Amino acid sequence: MLSKSHKIICVTALLSAVTLVLCIVMSLHSLKGVGLVGCGAGSACDSVLGGRWSMLFGFFPVSALAAGLYAAVLFCLLFLLLSKDEETKGLARVFLVIMAGAIIGSAGWFIFLQIFQCSFANKALLFHFA
């Protein structure tokens, strides 16, 4: 039977995997130049996903950066689950704390942008709460 900490790591890994998939989907849609299902042309959702804040340097989707971050989170969580070395686990925990700060900071920034810079988009906000 799994310990409580292993269960928490497994749930966190599952949520990170779901978020990774969402980020990949958003990145692919952004690179192809097509909207997401439910985001009609001219909608608030479309303006957020297609706006100037959605791309880095005008061609690289910020959701691709998020996908890389969530892939790194999954990698560190695997180290926590599978590694027997305490030093490796400690290093994975440090990276997880740093990445958690990046995730929380990024989510806060994009929520701020959606509320104060763009029209309010409920579906886009759901991605941040995932």
C-alpha positions, -999 to 999 in steps of 0.1 A, spaced: 0 0 0 12 35 -8 21 59 19 3 92 22 33 111 7 34 87 -23 -4 92 -28 1 130 -28 29 126 -53 8 104 -76 -21 128 -75 2 157 -82 17 138 -111 -17 130 -125 -28 167 -124 5 178 -139 1 153 -167 -34 166 -175 -21 201 -174 8 191 -197 -17 177 -222 -37 210 -221 -6 230 -226 4 209 -256 -31 212 -271 -30 250 -266 5 252 -282 -5 231 -312 -36 252 -318 -16 284 -314 11 273 -339 -15 261 -364 -34 294 -361 -67 278 -353 -89 284 -324 -99 259 -297 -133 243 -297 -157 266 -279 -135 297 -286 -153 313 -315 -137 340 -336 -139 373 -318 -148 358 -285 -131 368 -252 -114 334 -252 -101 339 -287 -88 373 -279 -68 359 -250 -54 329 -268 -46 349 -300 -35 381 -283 -1 396 -281 5 381 -246 0 346 -259 33 345 -279 69 350 -269 89 370 -294 58 369 -317 61 333 -327 67 310 -297 35 301 -277 39 307 -240 19 276 -235 49 257 -249 70 271 -221 43 259 -197 44 224 -213 82 222 -207 77 233 -171 50 207 -164 72 180 -182 100 190 -158 76 187 -128 66 152 -139 103 143 -143 111 155 -107 80 137 -93 92 105 -109 126 110 -91 107 114 -58 88 82 -64 115 60 -78 148 72 -64 163 55 -33 190 82 -30 180 109 -5 203 135 -21 186 130 -54 152 133 -37 163 165 -20 174 180 -53 141 170 -69 123 188 -40 143 219 -45 135 220 -82 98 213 -75 97 243 -51 113 266 -77 89 253 -104 59 257 -81 69 294 -77 72 298 -114 38 282 -119 21 303 -93 37 335 -105 28 327 -142 -8 319 -133 -11 351 -113 4 372 -142 -19 357 -168 -50 360 -145 -40 397 -141 -37 401 -178 -71 384 -185 -89 406 -159 -72 440 -165 -57 439 -200 -80 416 -220 -116 410 -219 -125 385 -192 -123 349 -205 -138 322 -182 -125 293 -203 -90 306 -203 -91 311 -166 -100 274 -162 -66 264 -176 -49 284 -148 -69 266 -121 -62 232 -136 
